[in-house]
């Protein structure tokens, strides 16, 4: 039986998110950044990366697994690249600061590459890409995480759900792809557990390696697209953990274990001025033409064919009008702190 849902507002969510995170020991300015990222995800209907994460963040903060005193220092690496050391702090704050620094750099150089090391979970990658799109900039953002995905032919997980987000600006319609490289993000399984709803058999396997529709029995995730998805997971691990972070796969601290330890995650972020090779307006207009032609494609259902990011954008528009639905246990935690 699914959980009762309670509808609330973005403003209420942000207020309660800041309150619960600051109660746990996170400075209010950092808590405000985290709240923005989480509520953005909830507004897009991606509740797996929304405020349901706060109890876990709060517990890790209390247990010492998050450095609440990080200054997130940045050190240049040539003209168009820099490294941000999160110093074990909140990944949302690190990624947000790196995004803002990269957008300033891309306005001068046309290109910016940011690396983040010694970080923690940073929420939905789409938040940082959306900030780039709002500035008229294209972006590709990837991150690594601890093992949860069983490789093809393997029996136990070795690499993480290693998410990627990509955005490209148009003239009115942008493309925004945000995805885990597993069949689904672990957070979606956790959300199904929260609501007590079944999951598709292609999402996960149980402890014996058998496909399961029971989110409470789901143990490990599967890569999307078989070997092709596995290859992309590996690529992201090389760009993040190997190139930047110094740790990969089983050498990373687990998200839901060892809460007193810092996780040592890494991110790789590329930002591109659409005017780097030719006039930016020409590039955006051509992107818009591509999107318009996709919209005009024949549809099986009769509904408009969409590009990545449009379903979430429509959900956001709906939730801004009607409110954001939350599972009752999540609402109760935010309201009562328990």
VMD Tcl script that draws the C-alpha trace (Angstrom):
set ca {
  {0.00 0.00 0.00}
  {1.43 3.38 -1.01}
  {2.07 6.16 1.50}
  {-0.29 9.12 1.89}
  {1.00 12.20 0.08}
  {0.94 15.74 1.50}
  {1.18 18.81 -0.74}
  {3.36 21.75 0.26}
  {5.15 24.78 -1.21}
  {8.74 25.35 -2.31}
  {9.07 28.11 0.28}
  {7.97 25.84 3.12}
  {10.34 23.10 1.94}
  {13.32 25.45 1.80}
  {12.56 26.87 5.23}
  {12.27 23.43 6.84}
  {15.29 22.07 4.97}
  {17.48 24.91 6.25}
  {16.12 24.39 9.76}
  {16.81 20.65 9.90}
  {20.28 20.94 8.35}
  {21.31 23.82 10.60}
  {20.01 21.93 13.64}
  {22.42 19.15 12.67}
  {25.33 21.60 12.67}
  {25.59 22.89 9.10}
  {26.10 26.67 8.83}
  {22.92 28.37 7.65}
  {24.51 29.81 4.53}
  {25.58 26.33 3.45}
  {22.21 24.88 4.46}
  {20.50 27.42 2.21}
  {22.52 26.24 -0.79}
  {21.72 22.59 -0.06}
  {18.03 23.45 0.34}
  {17.97 25.19 -3.06}
  {19.44 22.12 -4.77}
  {17.08 19.68 -3.04}
  {13.90 21.68 -3.65}
  {14.91 22.14 -7.30}
  {14.90 18.34 -7.61}
  {11.53 18.02 -5.88}
  {10.05 20.71 -8.14}
  {11.13 18.69 -11.17}
  {9.49 15.59 -9.75}
  {12.84 13.94 -9.03}
  {11.96 13.26 -5.39}
  {14.73 10.68 -5.10}
  {17.18 13.62 -4.99}
  {14.99 16.00 -3.05}
  {14.34 16.72 0.62}
  {13.95 13.01 1.43}
  {17.77 13.04 1.57}
  {17.88 15.42 4.55}
  {17.69 12.82 7.37}
  {20.74 11.08 5.91}
  {22.66 14.33 5.45}
  {21.80 15.42 8.97}
  {22.97 12.14 10.47}
  {26.26 12.23 8.54}
  {26.83 15.80 9.71}
  {26.18 14.81 13.34}
  {28.47 11.79 13.07}
  {31.36 13.86 11.67}
  {31.28 12.59 8.07}
  {30.82 16.14 6.76}
  {33.33 18.92 7.41}
  {31.09 21.87 8.26}
  {34.10 24.24 8.40}
  {35.33 23.79 4.82}
  {36.28 26.96 2.93}
  {36.13 25.16 -0.47}
  {39.41 26.65 -1.76}
  {39.99 26.95 -5.52}
  {43.39 26.65 -7.20}
  {43.91 27.49 -10.91}
  {45.19 24.84 -13.34}
  {46.21 26.80 -16.42}
  {44.00 29.45 -18.07}
  {40.72 27.56 -18.37}
  {40.81 24.97 -15.58}
  {40.76 24.93 -11.79}
  {40.57 22.48 -8.90}
  {38.21 22.96 -5.96}
  {39.03 21.09 -2.77}
  {35.77 20.43 -0.90}
  {37.82 19.45 2.18}
  {35.15 16.90 3.07}
  {32.35 19.48 3.03}
  {28.87 19.38 1.51}
  {28.99 18.45 -2.15}
  {26.13 20.82 -3.03}
  {28.09 23.80 -1.73}
  {31.26 22.67 -3.50}
  {29.53 22.09 -6.84}
  {27.61 25.35 -6.62}
  {30.78 27.34 -5.91}
  {32.61 25.55 -8.75}
  {29.73 26.29 -11.13}
  {29.73 29.99 -10.28}
  {33.51 30.22 -10.68}
  {33.37 28.32 -13.98}
  {30.66 30.58 -15.40}
  {32.78 33.62 -14.58}
  {35.77 31.97 -16.28}
  {33.82 30.89 -19.36}
  {32.64 34.47 -19.89}
  {36.31 35.46 -20.31}
  {37.85 32.42 -21.99}
  {34.93 30.70 -23.72}
  {35.69 27.44 -21.93}
  {36.03 26.28 -18.33}
  {36.93 22.93 -16.83}
  {36.43 22.37 -13.11}
  {37.55 19.47 -10.97}
  {36.23 18.85 -7.44}
  {37.94 16.52 -5.00}
  {37.30 15.32 -1.43}
  {33.58 15.98 -1.83}
  {30.31 14.36 -0.72}
  {26.92 13.77 -2.34}
  {26.00 16.86 -4.38}
  {22.34 16.16 -5.15}
  {20.88 16.40 -8.65}
  {23.53 17.26 -11.26}
  {20.82 19.04 -13.27}
  {20.83 21.93 -10.78}
  {24.34 22.99 -11.78}
  {23.67 22.47 -15.49}
  {20.49 24.56 -15.19}
  {22.57 27.40 -13.74}
  {24.75 27.20 -16.84}
  {21.72 27.19 -19.13}
  {20.33 30.23 -17.32}
  {23.59 31.97 -18.28}
  {23.30 30.75 -21.88}
  {26.17 28.27 -21.47}
  {26.40 24.57 -22.42}
  {27.62 22.17 -19.74}
  {28.55 18.56 -19.06}
  {28.83 17.46 -15.41}
  {29.75 13.99 -14.13}
  {30.46 12.54 -10.68}
  {31.48 9.26 -9.10}
  {30.02 7.47 -6.12}
  {30.51 4.30 -4.11}
  {29.77 0.85 -5.62}
  {26.14 -0.03 -6.25}
  {26.16 -1.38 -9.82}
  {26.91 -4.98 -10.78}
  {29.08 -5.03 -13.96}
  {28.02 -7.35 -16.80}
  {29.18 -10.85 -15.90}
  {29.92 -9.86 -12.31}
  {28.33 -11.03 -9.07}
  {28.97 -8.01 -6.82}
  {28.98 -4.24 -7.43}
  {32.26 -2.52 -8.28}
  {31.41 0.95 -9.63}
  {28.78 3.50 -8.64}
  {25.68 4.87 -10.32}
  {28.03 7.63 -11.57}
  {25.58 10.32 -12.74}
  {25.94 12.68 -15.68}
  {24.07 15.82 -16.67}
  {24.28 17.68 -19.96}
  {22.69 20.91 -21.07}
  {22.63 22.89 -24.31}
  {20.89 26.26 -24.73}
  {18.37 26.98 -27.46}
  {16.32 30.02 -28.35}
  {13.53 29.37 -25.88}
  {13.87 25.61 -25.45}
  {16.96 24.11 -23.83}
  {18.04 20.48 -23.71}
  {18.73 19.18 -20.20}
  {19.66 15.54 -19.65}
  {20.24 14.29 -16.10}
  {20.70 10.57 -15.55}
  {22.28 7.90 -13.46}
  {24.35 5.42 -15.44}
  {22.61 2.59 -13.66}
  {19.18 1.71 -15.03}
  {17.88 4.10 -12.35}
  {19.43 6.11 -9.54}
  {19.56 4.39 -6.14}
  {17.46 7.24 -4.82}
  {14.52 6.07 -6.93}
  {14.66 2.68 -5.23}
  {14.79 4.44 -1.87}
  {11.82 6.59 -2.87}
  {9.89 3.44 -3.81}
  {10.71 2.04 -0.37}
  {9.45 5.24 1.21}
  {6.15 4.93 -0.66}
  {5.98 1.11 -0.45}
  {5.48 0.79 -4.20}
  {6.93 -1.95 -6.47}
  {9.79 -1.31 -8.90}
  {10.33 -2.64 -12.46}
  {12.35 -5.90 -12.61}
  {15.03 -4.19 -14.73}
  {16.07 -1.82 -11.96}
  {17.79 -4.02 -9.41}
  {18.71 -7.47 -8.16}
  {18.33 -9.02 -4.72}
  {21.12 -10.40 -2.52}
  {21.17 -13.61 -4.61}
  {21.53 -11.66 -7.86}
  {17.95 -12.24 -9.03}
  {15.78 -9.46 -10.51}
  {13.26 -8.15 -7.99}
  {10.20 -5.89 -8.00}
  {10.32 -5.46 -4.20}
  {12.22 -2.24 -3.33}
  {12.86 -3.60 0.17}
  {14.65 -6.65 -1.30}
  {16.61 -4.66 -3.89}
  {20.32 -4.97 -3.07}
  {22.33 -3.92 -6.14}
  {21.58 -1.95 -9.30}
  {22.12 -2.84 -12.96}
  {23.87 -0.64 -15.57}
  {21.69 0.95 -18.22}
  {22.15 -0.50 -21.69}
  {24.24 -3.48 -20.60}
  {27.88 -3.25 -21.71}
  {27.39 0.20 -23.26}
  {26.17 1.71 -20.01}
  {28.93 -0.09 -18.13}
  {31.49 1.54 -20.45}
  {30.10 5.00 -19.69}
  {30.17 4.28 -15.95}
  {33.84 3.36 -16.29}
  {34.59 6.49 -18.35}
  {33.10 8.69 -15.63}
  {35.10 6.88 -12.94}
  {38.31 7.61 -14.87}
  {37.44 11.31 -15.34}
  {36.54 11.77 -11.68}
  {38.03 9.32 -9.21}
  {41.20 8.57 -11.19}
  {41.90 11.96 -12.82}
  {40.80 14.20 -9.94}
  {39.89 12.46 -6.70}
  {42.52 9.79 -6.17}
  {40.02 7.07 -5.21}
  {37.61 4.91 -7.17}
  {34.88 2.32 -6.75}
  {35.38 0.12 -3.69}
  {37.94 2.58 -2.26}
  {35.26 5.24 -1.73}
  {33.37 5.61 1.54}
  {29.82 4.27 1.31}
  {26.93 6.71 1.32}
  {24.86 4.68 3.75}
  {27.71 3.33 5.85}
  {30.70 4.69 7.78}
  {28.80 7.91 8.48}
  {31.66 9.25 10.56}
  {34.03 9.17 7.54}
  {34.37 11.69 4.71}
  {33.42 10.16 1.35}
  {36.19 11.50 -0.95}
  {33.98 11.81 -4.04}
  {35.00 13.72 -7.18}
  {33.30 15.72 -9.92}
  {34.34 16.78 -13.43}
  {32.54 19.82 -14.89}
  {32.91 21.26 -18.41}
  {31.33 24.57 -19.43}
  {31.29 25.85 -23.02}
  {30.31 29.24 -24.42}
  {28.09 28.44 -27.44}
  {29.88 31.28 -29.21}
  {33.27 29.58 -28.89}
  {33.40 28.44 -32.54}
  {30.84 30.72 -34.22}
  {28.17 33.26 -33.33}
  {26.34 32.16 -30.19}
  {22.93 33.20 -31.54}
  {23.47 31.07 -34.65}
  {24.32 28.07 -32.49}
  {21.32 28.56 -30.20}
  {19.03 29.06 -33.20}
  {20.25 25.81 -34.75}
  {19.70 24.02 -31.43}
  {16.16 25.44 -31.39}
  {15.61 24.23 -34.97}
  {16.70 20.74 -33.91}
  {14.32 20.79 -30.93}
  {11.46 22.12 -33.07}
  {11.96 19.35 -35.63}
  {11.99 16.71 -32.89}
  {8.73 18.18 -31.56}
  {7.25 17.83 -35.06}
  {8.09 14.12 -35.37}
  {5.15 11.72 -35.76}
  {4.01 10.38 -32.39}
  {2.61 6.95 -31.56}
  {0.46 8.34 -28.74}
  {-0.53 11.56 -30.43}
  {1.32 13.58 -27.80}
  {4.31 15.75 -28.70}
  {7.69 14.05 -28.91}
  {9.91 15.69 -26.28}
  {13.61 16.30 -25.69}
  {15.38 15.51 -22.40}
  {14.37 17.85 -19.60}
  {10.92 18.72 -20.95}
  {8.93 16.22 -18.83}
  {10.64 17.59 -15.69}
  {10.05 21.18 -16.81}
  {6.34 20.47 -17.23}
  {6.27 18.88 -13.79}
  {7.94 21.97 -12.33}
  {5.35 24.24 -13.92}
  {2.58 22.05 -12.48}
  {4.10 21.91 -8.99}
  {4.65 25.67 -8.92}
  {0.91 26.07 -9.48}
  {-0.45 23.17 -7.43}
  {2.24 22.50 -4.81}
  {4.84 19.76 -4.32}
  {3.63 16.32 -3.16}
  {5.67 14.68 -0.39}
  {5.40 11.23 1.15}
  {3.93 11.68 4.63}
  {7.03 10.36 6.53}
  {9.22 12.91 4.72}
  {6.78 15.74 5.49}
  {6.56 14.66 9.13}
  {10.35 14.63 9.52}
  {10.61 18.13 8.09}
  {7.74 19.39 10.25}
  {8.70 17.69 13.51}
  {12.40 16.87 13.11}
  {11.90 13.17 13.83}
}
mol new
graphics top color blue
foreach p $ca { graphics top sphere $p radius 0.5 }
foreach p [lrange $ca 0 end-1] q [lrange $ca 1 end] { graphics top cylinder $p $q radius 0.2 }
display resetview
